[in-house]
């Protein structure tokens, strides 16, 4: 596989795995219903995502950085809504 194809594969994976959090974040913002969301799960996932972001920055991988920055932003929105609305 060429380097360009590998980078494209990384961006495709990054797009799919990041955008999957958008419906949950949007629903949480819209309804303010966080009863079914586990704070522990979101917190641990957020921490893992932050570590992946740090890793991506260290290896200068744009797909890893982009995916984890977007995912972390969405997870932080969900966590903040959970903390605010219980």
C-alpha positions in Angstrom: 0.0 0.0 0.0 1.3 3.5 -0.8 1.8 6.0 1.9 -1.0 8.1 0.5 -3.4 5.1 0.6 -2.4 4.3 4.2 -3.0 8.0 5.2 -6.4 7.8 3.4 -7.3 4.6 5.3 -6.4 6.4 8.5 -8.6 9.3 7.7 -11.5 7.1 6.8 -11.1 5.2 10.1 -10.8 8.5 12.0 -13.9 9.9 10.4 -16.0 6.9 11.2 -14.9 6.4 14.8 -15.2 10.1 15.6 -18.5 10.7 14.0 -20.1 7.8 15.8 -20.1 10.0 19.0 -22.0 12.8 17.3 -25.5 11.4 17.6 -25.0 10.6 21.4 -23.6 14.1 22.0 -26.4 15.7 20.0 -29.1 13.7 21.8 -27.6 14.5 25.2 -27.5 18.2 24.4 -31.0 18.2 23.0 -32.8 16.2 25.7 -30.5 16.8 28.7 -31.3 13.2 29.6 -28.1 11.5 30.9 -29.6 8.8 33.1 -28.5 6.0 30.9 -25.0 7.3 30.5 -22.3 5.9 32.8 -20.0 8.6 34.1 -17.2 6.0 34.8 -17.4 4.7 31.2 -17.3 8.2 29.7 -14.5 9.3 32.0 -12.3 6.3 31.3 -13.0 6.6 27.6 -12.2 10.3 27.7 -8.9 9.6 29.5 -8.0 6.9 26.9 -8.9 9.3 24.1 -6.7 12.0 25.6 -3.8 9.5 25.8 -4.4 8.5 22.2 -4.3 12.2 21.3 -1.0 12.6 23.1 0.3 9.6 21.3 -0.8 11.0 17.9 0.9 14.3 18.7 4.1 12.5 19.6 4.2 10.6 16.4 2.8 13.5 14.3 0.0 11.4 12.8 -2.7 13.7 11.5 -5.4 11.0 11.4 -4.8 10.0 15.0 -4.7 13.6 16.1 -7.8 14.6 14.3 -9.8 11.6 15.3 -9.0 11.8 18.9 -9.3 15.6 19.2 -12.8 15.4 17.8 -13.8 12.4 19.8 -12.4 13.9 23.0 -14.4 17.1 22.4 -17.6 15.1 22.0 -16.9 12.9 25.0 -16.2 16.0 27.1 -19.5 17.5 26.0 -21.3 14.3 27.2 -19.4 14.3 30.4 -20.1 17.9 31.2 -23.8 17.3 30.5 -23.8 14.2 32.7 -22.2 16.3 35.5 -24.6 19.1 35.1 -27.8 17.2 34.7 -27.1 14.0 36.5 
